[in-house]
Amino acid sequence: MTTTALPRPRTAIVVVAAGSGTRLGADRPKAFVGIDEHTVLRHALRGVFAAPYAQVVVVAPAGHVGDALTEIGETAGDRRDIASVVVGGRSRQQSVAAGLSAVWPDVEFVLVHDAARALTPPEVFSRVIAALEDGRDAVLPVLPVVDTLKRVAADAVVEAVDRASLAAAQTPQGFRRDILQAAYAAASADHTDDAALVQAAGHAVWTVAGDERSFKITTAADLDRARALVDPIEPVTAGLAPLPPLPRVGVGTDVHAFGGDGELWLAGLSWPGEPALHGHSDGDAVAHAIVDAVLAAAGLGDIGTHFGTDHPEYAGAHADAFLRRTAALVAAAGYRIGNVSVQVQANRPRFAARRAEAESVLSASLGAPVAVSATTTDGLGFTGAGEGVAAFAVALVVPR
């Protein structure tokens, strides 16, 4: 199956999420405070990624870049490759400038959006972008002022203010990219928002309709309002079918020294004339390594969990008992064993003549293919000195 690459976007959205949230009284930056089980930033990005196709740059506080990347990963869907995070500055203007520095060179329009306006619907982004594409240089979403306004001084009303010519500014605020960059390059003072900065540079700013849901979360009361209005976030699947459960791999190892009672049992076989291994059961390092690997692959702990010294029924038990019980545990957990590969490290006994026999016995007991290999380690180490046997196994299990 082939996929078609998405075109390079004409627009970038800089999401400013670097504020401290002091007035909110939170113990973390405002963008990472929860509205519900998800953060302010997660809800803001839901609207951003549902808006028309655009590069997205999140400006995060120092120390929270990883958190912001996580929020992008959970929200961006198939737009993940056009989203990034940069570290903000001490002021809002510095943070926006940091975001602008990450905008791709061929982007024509830039929208600057406050993450604190977390419930802004995608339609507002669409209106701002449409106005820019129609030739406006700077665009501001606004709401009419509905309250009666008064000018006051020292708690006394001086006069009424005509609200007919007033509007409440919101974000995202959109600009031709060259105009916004030039305004930032020439700025000699901080401004309350980007529209004011651009207007101070001599450019006209035009308006489009904002939205009541695009209020700014600044105080605890604002956060309560957002919590009352928020819609649950559905998981983002990027338009792909759910992935099938993946196979799992486990690694196991076991080591036993010679010096046990009776005869040697190794790889499920009796080895007459060879010294026995010391262990709680028969000391079969090969079988025990297989058990460890299979249990680890299925997330069921290790051999000590199910066959340790607190299980006296396995004292002296051979490989068949261990492997059949392991297969039953794995099946009960919802897996089937794919295959196991095990390597024996020992200078005795010699495996070459009985390797196929060992594979047959172990595979029959486990109910899955087991491959056995052996090495003498060139006489090096514990096993090379003939002091004991080590075994290392890798197992594959597959969800049923």
C-alpha positions in Angstrom: 0.0 0.0 0.0 1.4 3.5 -0.9 0.7 6.7 1.0 0.5 10.2 -0.5 2.7 12.8 1.3 0.7 15.8 2.6 1.7 19.2 1.0 3.8 21.7 2.9 1.4 23.9 4.8 1.1 27.6 4.0 0.2 28.4 7.6 1.8 27.9 11.0 0.1 28.0 14.4 2.3 29.0 17.3 0.7 27.8 20.5 2.0 29.8 23.5 2.1 27.5 26.5 5.0 28.9 28.5 3.1 30.9 31.1 3.7 30.2 34.8 0.0 30.3 35.9 0.7 32.4 39.0 -2.8 33.9 39.1 -4.3 30.4 38.8 -2.6 29.4 42.0 -1.4 26.1 40.6 1.7 24.1 41.5 2.7 23.8 37.8 2.7 25.9 34.6 -0.9 26.7 33.6 -0.8 24.7 30.3 -0.1 21.5 32.3 -3.0 21.9 34.8 -5.8 19.5 34.3 -9.2 20.6 33.1 -10.5 17.1 33.4 -8.2 14.1 33.1 -6.4 16.0 30.4 -4.4 19.2 30.6 -5.2 22.7 29.4 -2.6 22.2 26.6 -4.2 18.9 25.5 -7.6 20.6 25.1 -6.0 23.5 23.3 -4.3 21.2 20.8 -7.5 19.4 20.1 -8.8 22.6 18.5 -5.5 23.3 16.8 -5.2 20.0 15.1 -8.9 20.0 14.1 -8.3 23.4 12.4 -7.2 23.7 8.8 -3.9 22.0 8.0 -0.9 23.9 9.4 2.5 23.5 10.9 2.2 23.6 14.7 4.9 25.0 17.1 4.2 24.6 20.8 6.2 27.0 23.1 6.7 25.3 26.4 8.3 26.3 29.7 11.8 25.1 30.3 11.7 21.6 31.8 8.4 20.8 30.2 9.4 20.1 26.6 8.9 16.3 27.1 5.4 16.9 28.6 4.5 19.0 25.6 5.7 16.4 23.1 3.6 13.8 24.9 0.5 16.0 24.5 1.3 16.4 20.8 1.7 12.7 20.4 -1.7 12.0 22.0 -3.5 14.7 19.9 -1.8 15.2 16.5 -2.8 12.0 14.8 -1.5 12.0 11.2 -0.2 15.6 11.7 2.5 14.5 14.2 5.3 15.1 11.7 4.5 18.8 11.3 4.4 19.6 15.0 7.3 20.5 17.3 8.2 22.1 20.7 10.5 24.9 21.6 11.4 26.5 24.9 9.8 29.9 25.7 11.2 33.0 27.3 10.6 35.1 30.3 7.9 37.2 28.7 5.1 36.4 26.3 6.8 38.4 23.5 10.0 36.4 24.0 8.0 33.2 23.9 6.3 34.1 20.6 9.7 35.1 19.1 11.0 31.7 20.1 8.1 30.0 18.3 8.5 32.2 15.2 12.1 31.0 15.0 10.9 27.4 14.5 8.4 28.3 11.7 9.4 26.8 8.3 10.8 29.3 5.8 8.1 28.7 3.2 5.2 29.4 5.5 3.2 32.5 4.5 0.8 33.0 7.4 1.4 32.7 11.2 -1.4 32.3 13.8 -0.4 33.0 17.4 -2.7 31.2 19.9 -2.8 31.2 23.7 -3.0 27.6 25.1 -4.9 29.2 28.0 -7.8 29.7 25.5 -8.1 25.9 25.6 -11.7 25.5 24.4 -11.3 27.6 21.2 -13.2 25.8 18.5 -11.6 25.0 15.1 -14.0 27.3 13.4 -12.3 30.4 14.8 -9.0 29.2 13.3 -10.8 28.7 10.0 -12.2 32.3 10.0 -8.8 33.8 10.8 -7.0 31.8 8.1 -9.7 32.6 5.5 -9.3 36.3 6.1 -5.6 36.1 5.7 -6.0 34.2 2.4 -8.4 36.9 1.3 -5.6 39.5 1.6 -5.8 40.8 5.1 -2.4 41.4 6.7 -3.4 41.0 10.3 -6.6 39.4 11.7 -8.0 39.4 15.2 -11.0 37.4 16.5 -13.2 39.5 18.8 -16.4 39.4 20.7 -18.7 42.4 21.3 -18.6 43.8 24.8 -22.0 43.2 26.4 -21.5 44.6 29.9 -22.0 48.3 30.6 -18.6 49.8 31.1 -17.6 52.6 33.4 -14.4 54.6 33.8 -13.5 54.9 37.4 -10.9 56.7 39.6 -10.3 56.0 43.3 -13.4 53.8 43.4 -15.6 56.6 42.0 -17.3 56.4 38.6 -16.0 59.1 36.3 -18.1 58.4 33.3 -19.8 55.8 31.2 -17.9 54.3 28.3 -19.6 53.8 25.0 -19.2 50.1 24.3 -20.4 50.3 20.7 -16.9 50.8 19.5 -15.3 48.3 21.8 -14.6 44.6 21.4 -12.9 41.9 23.5 -9.8 40.5 21.7 -9.2 36.7 21.6 -6.7 34.3 19.9 -5.7 32.9 17.5 -4.4 36.2 16.0 -3.3 35.8 12.4 -0.7 37.7 10.4 1.2 37.6 7.2 4.4 36.0 8.3 6.7 38.8 7.0 4.7 41.5 8.7 4.8 39.7 12.1 8.5 39.0 11.9 9.3 42.6 11.0 7.2 43.9 13.9 9.0 41.6 16.3 12.4 42.6 14.9 11.5 46.3 15.4 9.8 46.0 18.8 11.2 48.2 21.5 8.6 47.6 24.2 6.3 44.8 25.4 2.7 44.8 24.1 -0.4 43.1 25.5 -0.8 41.0 22.4 0.6 40.5 19.0 -2.1 42.5 17.3 -1.1 45.6 19.3 2.6 44.9 18.4 1.7 44.8 14.7 -0.5 47.8 14.9 2.2 49.8 16.6 4.4 48.9 13.6 1.9 50.8 11.4 -0.3 48.0 10.0 -4.1 47.8 10.0 -5.6 45.0 12.0 -8.9 43.5 10.9 -11.4 41.5 12.9 -13.4 38.3 12.5 -16.0 36.8 14.9 -14.6 35.1 18.0 -16.4 32.6 20.2 -17.7 32.6 23.7 -15.8 29.3 24.4 -12.5 31.0 23.6 -12.2 32.7 27.0 -8.8 32.7 28.7 -8.2 30.5 31.7 -6.5 32.9 34.1 -8.0 32.4 37.5 -9.5 29.4 39.5 -13.0 30.6 38.5 -12.0 30.5 34.8 -10.8 26.9 35.3 -14.1 25.9 37.0 -15.9 27.4 34.0 -13.8 25.4 31.6 -14.5 22.2 33.6 -18.2 22.9 33.3 -18.1 23.4 29.5 -15.5 20.9 28.3 -16.3 18.0 26.1 -14.5 14.7 26.7 -11.6 14.0 24.4 -11.9 11.0 22.2 -8.7 9.0 21.5 -6.9 10.0 18.3 -6.2 7.0 15.9 -4.8 9.0 12.9 -7.4 7.2 10.7 -5.7 3.9 11.0 -7.2 0.5 12.1 -6.1 -0.6 15.5 -2.8 -2.5 15.5 -3.1 -6.2 16.2 -1.5 -7.4 19.4 2.2 -7.8 19.0 4.4 -10.8 19.8 6.4 -10.6 23.0 10.0 -11.7 23.6 11.5 -12.8 26.9 15.1 -13.7 28.0 16.0 -16.3 30.6 19.2 -17.6 32.1 20.1 -20.2 34.7 23.4 -21.5 36.2 24.0 -24.6 38.3 27.2 -26.0 39.7 28.2 -29.6 39.6 28.0 -31.4 43.0 24.4 -32.6 43.3 23.3 -36.1 44.2 22.4 -38.8 41.7 22.8 -38.6 38.0 23.0 -35.6 35.7 19.7 -34.3 34.1 20.2 -31.6 31.5 18.0 -30.5 28.6 15.3 -33.0 29.7 17.7 -35.9 29.3 19.5 -38.2 31.7 23.3 -38.3 31.2 24.6 -41.5 32.8 28.2 -41.3 34.1 28.2 -37.5 34.3 28.3 -35.7 37.6 24.9 -34.3 38.8 24.1 -30.6 39.1 23.2 -29.1 42.4 19.7 -27.5 42.6 16.3 -27.4 44.3 15.0 -29.7 41.6 17.3 -31.6 39.3 19.4 -28.6 38.5 18.5 -28.7 34.7 19.9 -25.3 33.8 18.6 -25.7 30.2 15.0 -26.3 31.2 15.1 -23.6 33.8 16.4 -21.0 31.4 13.6 -21.9 29.0 11.0 -21.5 31.8 12.5 -18.1 32.8 12.4 -16.8 29.1 8.8 -18.0 28.5 7.5 -16.6 31.7 9.2 -13.2 31.1 7.8 -13.0 27.6 4.3 -13.5 28.9 4.8 -11.0 31.8 4.4 -13.7 34.4 7.5 -13.2 36.6 10.3 -15.7 36.8 11.0 -19.3 37.7 11.3 -18.4 41.4 7.7 -17.0 41.4 6.2 -20.3 40.3 8.7 -23.0 41.1 10.8 -21.7 44.0 11.8 -23.4 47.3 8.3 -22.5 48.7 6.9 -25.1 46.2 8.2 -28.4 47.6 6.3 -30.4 45.0 9.0 -29.5 42.5 11.9 -30.7 44.6 13.7 -33.2 42.4 11.3 -32.6 39.5 12.6 -33.0 35.9 12.2 -30.7 32.8 8.9 -32.2 31.8 7.1 -31.1 34.9 8.5 -27.5 34.7 7.8 -27.1 31.0 4.3 -28.5 31.0 3.3 -26.3 33.9 4.9 -23.2 32.2 2.9 -23.9 29.0 -0.3 -24.0 31.1 0.5 -20.8 32.9 1.2 -19.0 29.6 -2.0 -20.3 28.0 -4.1 -19.2 31.0 -2.6 -15.7 30.5 -3.8 -15.6 26.9 -0.6 -16.4 25.0 0.7 -19.3 22.9 4.4 -20.1 22.8 5.9 -19.4 19.3 9.4 -20.8 19.7 12.4 -20.9 22.1 16.1 -20.9 21.4 18.5 -21.9 24.2 22.3 -22.1 24.3 24.1 -24.3 26.7 27.6 -23.2 28.0 29.5 -26.1 29.4 32.6 -28.2 28.6 30.7 -31.4 29.7 28.5 -33.2 28.8 29.1 -33.2 25.0 25.8 -32.1 23.3 26.6 -32.8 19.7 25.4 -36.4 19.6 22.2 -35.8 21.6 21.2 -32.3 20.4 18.3 -33.5 18.2 17.1 -35.8 21.0 17.1 -32.9 23.5 15.2 -30.7 21.1 12.6 -33.3 20.6 12.1 -33.9 24.3 12.0 -30.2 25.3 9.6 -29.3 22.4 7.2 -32.1 23.3 7.1 -31.0 26.9 6.7 -27.3 26.1 4.3 -27.8 23.2 6.4 -25.5 21.0 9.6 -25.7 19.0 12.8 -25.6 21.0 16.2 -25.2 19.3 19.3 -26.1 21.3 22.9 -25.0 20.7 26.0 -25.5 22.8 29.4 -24.0 23.3 32.4 -24.9 25.5 33.5 -21.2 25.9 37.0 -22.2 24.9 37.8 -23.3 28.5 37.1 -19.8 29.9 35.2 -18.9 33.0 33.0 -20.9 35.4 31.7 -23.2 32.7 35.0 -23.5 30.9 36.7 -24.6 34.1 34.2 -27.5 34.4 32.6 -26.1 37.6 29.1 -26.1 36.2 26.6 -25.4 33.4 25.0 -22.1 32.3 22.2 -21.7 29.8 20.7 -18.7 28.1 17.2 -18.8 26.4 15.1 -16.4 24.3 11.4 -17.1 23.9 8.7 -15.7 21.7 5.0 -15.7 22.8 2.0 -14.5 20.7 -1.3 -13.3 22.0 -4.1 -15.7 21.3 
